[in-house]
Amino acid sequence: MKRLHVLCGGIAAVALGIFALAGPASAHVTVVAPDATQGGDAVLTIRVPTESATASTIALRVQLPTDTPIASVAVQPHPGWSFTTKTVKLAAPIKTDDGDVTEAVSEIDWKADSAATAIKPGEFDEFNVSAGPLPMTDTLTLRAIQVYSDGSQVAWNETPAPGSTTEPDHPAPSVTLAKAGASAAAPTAAATATAVAAKSASNTGPVTLSIIALVLAAAALSIATVTRAKLKGQRG
């Protein structure tokens, strides 16, 4: 019976380990902007998870690029939070239909109004910014500083080394900008097939791991049932 308990315990531990591997990776501060295009306008959604197990996120400072400045930036009010912006004088004005823009927003600072509205451990929140025209670059990269209630700070400002495929420990929030007009075009058959394949691949891992875990659990139950039957027969 003791051997049975050890065997079942080992199988259960393996199953739990597999489920742990299927869990989500560590969350970072990120920026999302669906259909963002070079030279276009978009709403940038900055997602802020609290990774600390004991402290809440009470402030966030986001720095916008000044080498490729954004002419118009508008911050959506967020209940329970206040914000301020910083601007810089541009070396060269940005020409728009409404005239030359000589200053641009370089930083947005959000701060929780109270402990009740801070982002608590295990939670996340989102902050929206309307921005445009977006720079004529492949990627829009921001810099963020996350401030916790215990006084600690995390700087999300690292970018991968050229040619590296390894994500840094504290990656800077970034979003890919499509070429102007690319988002309006209908997707080709090849692009659609690639997207479907990618989605299928992304779902295959967790599903496979879950199936394996269930098989192991069923095996443990089967072994326990057979062993109990044998023990009962021997006693009889």
Backbone torsions as a table, in degrees:
resi	resn	phi	psi	omega
1	MET	NA	-39.0	179.0
2	LYS	-62.7	-40.1	179.2
3	ARG	-64.0	-35.9	178.4
4	LEU	-63.3	-44.6	-179.8
5	HIS	-62.7	-40.4	179.4
6	VAL	-64.3	-43.9	-179.2
7	LEU	-62.8	-47.5	-179.5
8	CYS	-64.4	-38.7	178.5
9	GLY	-63.6	-38.9	179.5
10	GLY	-65.5	-43.0	179.0
11	ILE	-64.8	-41.1	178.7
12	ALA	-62.8	-38.6	179.0
13	ALA	-64.2	-41.0	178.2
14	VAL	-63.1	-42.7	179.8
15	ALA	-61.9	-43.8	178.6
16	LEU	-63.6	-37.4	178.3
17	GLY	-63.6	-39.3	179.1
18	ILE	-65.4	-42.9	178.0
19	PHE	-63.0	-35.0	178.8
20	ALA	-65.6	-38.7	178.7
21	LEU	-65.3	-30.1	-178.7
22	ALA	-80.2	-7.2	-177.4
23	GLY	-72.7	169.1	-177.7
24	PRO	-69.7	151.1	177.8
25	ALA	-76.4	169.6	179.8
26	SER	-59.3	134.4	-175.9
27	ALA	-84.3	148.1	178.0
28	HIS	-126.3	166.5	170.2
29	VAL	-71.5	125.8	-176.8
30	THR	-133.0	166.8	174.8
31	VAL	-126.7	136.2	-178.4
32	VAL	-125.6	134.7	178.5
33	ALA	-150.5	82.8	-179.4
34	PRO	-58.1	137.3	176.8
35	ASP	64.8	20.2	177.2
36	ALA	-68.5	133.4	-178.3
37	THR	-127.2	155.3	176.9
38	GLN	-63.1	128.2	179.7
39	GLY	81.7	-2.1	-179.2
40	GLY	-102.2	178.8	176.1
41	ASP	-102.1	150.5	-179.5
42	ALA	-157.9	159.6	171.9
43	VAL	-98.0	118.3	178.1
44	LEU	-90.6	120.3	178.4
45	THR	-103.7	114.9	-178.1
46	ILE	-98.3	116.3	-177.6
47	ARG	-97.2	128.8	-174.4
48	VAL	-125.4	102.3	174.3
49	PRO	-90.6	150.9	173.6
50	THR	-96.2	111.2	-178.1
51	GLU	-85.5	-21.5	-179.6
52	SER	-67.4	143.6	178.6
53	ALA	-88.4	-10.8	-174.6
54	THR	-127.2	-17.8	-176.2
55	ALA	-119.0	153.6	178.4
56	SER	-100.2	154.7	174.1
57	THR	-80.4	121.5	-177.4
58	ILE	-112.6	-11.5	-179.3
59	ALA	-157.3	155.9	178.1
60	LEU	-145.5	129.4	176.2
61	ARG	-117.5	121.5	-178.7
62	VAL	-115.8	125.6	-179.7
63	GLN	-102.6	128.1	178.0
64	LEU	-93.3	153.2	-178.9
65	PRO	-65.6	138.5	177.8
66	THR	-105.5	-15.7	175.9
67	ASP	-77.3	-27.9	172.5
68	THR	-127.1	73.2	-171.9
69	PRO	-67.4	158.0	177.5
70	ILE	-106.1	123.8	-172.0
71	ALA	-65.0	-41.3	-175.9
72	SER	-124.8	125.0	179.2
73	VAL	-134.1	124.5	178.4
74	ALA	-128.7	128.8	-176.6
75	VAL	-97.3	129.0	176.9
76	GLN	-78.0	128.7	177.8
77	PRO	-57.7	141.9	-178.7
78	HIS	-121.9	119.5	-177.8
79	PRO	-55.0	130.9	177.8
80	GLY	85.4	0.2	-179.8
81	TRP	-132.5	148.6	174.5
82	SER	-115.1	157.1	179.5
83	PHE	-141.6	154.8	172.4
84	THR	-134.9	158.5	178.4
85	THR	-125.5	155.0	174.7
86	LYS	-120.4	144.7	179.9
87	THR	-123.7	159.6	176.4
88	VAL	-128.4	151.4	174.4
89	LYS	-79.0	129.9	-177.2
90	LEU	-85.5	139.2	177.9
91	ALA	-65.9	-37.0	177.2
92	ALA	-129.1	126.4	-177.9
93	PRO	-64.1	151.3	175.5
94	ILE	-92.3	123.0	-178.3
95	LYS	-85.7	125.6	178.6
96	THR	-129.6	173.2	178.7
97	ASP	-65.6	-22.2	-179.3
98	ASP	-95.8	6.0	-179.4
99	GLY	117.2	-176.4	-178.1
100	ASP	-80.6	137.0	175.6
101	VAL	-103.3	118.7	-175.4
102	THR	-102.3	-11.7	177.3
103	GLU	-130.6	149.1	179.8
104	ALA	-139.3	150.9	177.8
105	VAL	-69.8	127.3	-179.7
106	SER	-107.9	-18.7	-178.0
107	GLU	-156.3	143.3	174.2
108	ILE	-122.8	127.0	-179.1
109	ASP	-115.3	118.0	175.2
110	TRP	-102.9	145.2	178.1
111	LYS	-143.7	132.9	179.0
112	ALA	-67.4	136.7	-179.1
113	ASP	-71.7	-25.5	180.0
114	SER	-158.5	170.9	178.5
115	ALA	-63.7	-28.8	-178.6
116	ALA	-66.7	-29.2	-177.7
117	THR	-100.2	0.4	176.2
118	ALA	-67.2	162.8	-179.8
119	ILE	-88.7	108.7	-171.9
120	LYS	-80.1	162.6	178.2
121	PRO	-52.5	134.8	-179.3
122	GLY	83.7	0.6	-179.9
123	GLU	-114.9	169.0	173.5
124	PHE	-142.7	164.5	177.0
125	ASP	-143.8	168.2	-178.5
126	GLU	-131.2	142.9	179.7
127	PHE	-126.9	131.2	-174.6
128	ASN	-107.5	139.1	178.0
129	VAL	-134.0	127.7	173.9
130	SER	-90.5	125.3	-174.6
131	ALA	-139.9	146.9	175.9
132	GLY	167.6	164.1	-9.6
133	PRO	-66.4	141.1	179.3
134	LEU	-72.2	152.1	-176.6
135	PRO	-62.6	155.1	179.3
136	MET	-85.4	61.4	179.2
137	THR	-130.7	161.1	-178.9
138	ASP	-70.6	-29.1	-175.7
139	THR	-136.1	136.2	172.4
140	LEU	-101.2	116.0	-177.1
141	THR	-112.7	128.6	177.2
142	LEU	-107.2	171.6	172.9
143	ARG	-127.1	138.0	-177.2
144	ALA	-134.6	144.5	174.3
145	ILE	-123.8	119.6	-178.4
146	GLN	-100.5	127.7	-176.7
147	VAL	-112.2	131.0	-178.4
148	TYR	-103.3	161.7	-177.2
149	SER	-67.8	-18.5	177.9
150	ASP	-89.1	6.7	178.1
151	GLY	93.3	-9.4	179.7
152	SER	-78.0	156.9	179.3
153	GLN	-134.4	149.2	175.7
154	VAL	-126.2	123.9	179.6
155	ALA	-96.5	115.0	176.2
156	TRP	-95.0	86.6	-171.6
157	ASN	-144.0	13.4	-176.6
158	GLU	-95.1	142.1	176.1
159	THR	-121.9	148.2	-179.7
160	PRO	-61.9	148.3	175.3
161	ALA	-65.9	149.7	-179.9
162	PRO	-52.8	127.2	178.7
163	GLY	83.5	-4.8	-178.2
164	SER	-86.9	143.4	176.6
165	THR	-106.8	3.5	-179.0
166	THR	-88.6	127.7	179.0
167	GLU	-76.1	133.5	177.6
168	PRO	-68.1	167.9	-178.1
169	ASP	-65.8	-35.6	-178.3
170	HIS	-129.2	72.3	-176.2
171	PRO	-64.7	141.2	175.7
172	ALA	-71.0	138.0	176.9
173	PRO	-60.3	132.7	-179.4
174	SER	-148.7	156.3	179.1
175	VAL	-139.4	139.8	179.4
176	THR	-80.0	134.0	179.5
177	LEU	-104.8	123.7	178.8
178	ALA	-74.5	156.9	175.5
179	LYS	-62.9	148.8	-179.3
180	ALA	-55.5	128.3	179.2
181	GLY	87.7	-12.0	-176.7
182	ALA	-68.9	-37.4	-177.4
183	SER	-71.3	-24.0	-178.1
184	ALA	-80.0	-21.0	-178.3
185	ALA	-73.9	145.4	178.1
186	ALA	-69.6	140.9	-179.8
187	PRO	-66.7	142.5	178.2
188	THR	-76.3	166.1	178.8
189	ALA	-60.7	-40.0	-179.5
190	ALA	-64.7	-41.2	179.8
191	ALA	-65.7	-40.3	179.1
192	THR	-64.4	-42.8	179.2
193	ALA	-62.9	-40.4	179.3
194	THR	-63.3	-42.3	-179.9
195	ALA	-64.2	-42.9	179.3
196	VAL	-63.4	-42.3	179.6
197	ALA	-63.5	-41.9	-179.8
198	ALA	-64.1	-42.6	179.3
199	LYS	-64.5	-40.8	179.0
200	SER	-63.2	-41.6	-179.7
201	ALA	-65.0	-38.9	-178.1
202	SER	-67.9	-27.5	-178.6
203	ASN	-90.5	-20.1	-174.8
204	THR	-64.0	-43.8	-176.4
205	GLY	-57.4	-59.2	-179.3
206	PRO	-59.1	-39.4	-179.5
207	VAL	-64.5	-44.6	179.6
208	THR	-61.5	-45.2	180.0
209	LEU	-62.0	-40.2	179.6
210	SER	-64.1	-41.0	179.5
211	ILE	-63.0	-44.1	179.4
212	ILE	-60.5	-43.0	-179.6
213	ALA	-62.1	-41.5	179.4
214	LEU	-65.9	-39.4	178.1
215	VAL	-62.5	-43.0	179.4
216	LEU	-63.6	-41.4	179.3
217	ALA	-63.7	-41.7	178.6
218	ALA	-64.1	-38.0	178.8
219	ALA	-63.9	-41.7	179.5
220	ALA	-62.4	-42.4	179.7
221	LEU	-64.9	-40.5	-179.5
222	SER	-64.5	-43.5	179.8
223	ILE	-62.3	-42.6	-179.3
224	ALA	-62.8	-41.7	-178.7
225	THR	-64.7	-45.8	-179.3
226	VAL	-64.5	-42.7	-178.2
227	THR	-64.6	-42.8	178.1
228	ARG	-61.7	-39.6	179.6
229	ALA	-63.0	-41.0	180.0
230	LYS	-65.8	-42.8	179.8
231	LEU	-63.0	-40.5	-179.9
232	LYS	-64.8	-40.6	179.6
233	GLY	-65.1	-39.3	-179.9
234	GLN	-65.9	-37.1	179.3
235	ARG	-68.3	-35.8	-179.3
236	GLY	-71.2	NA	NA
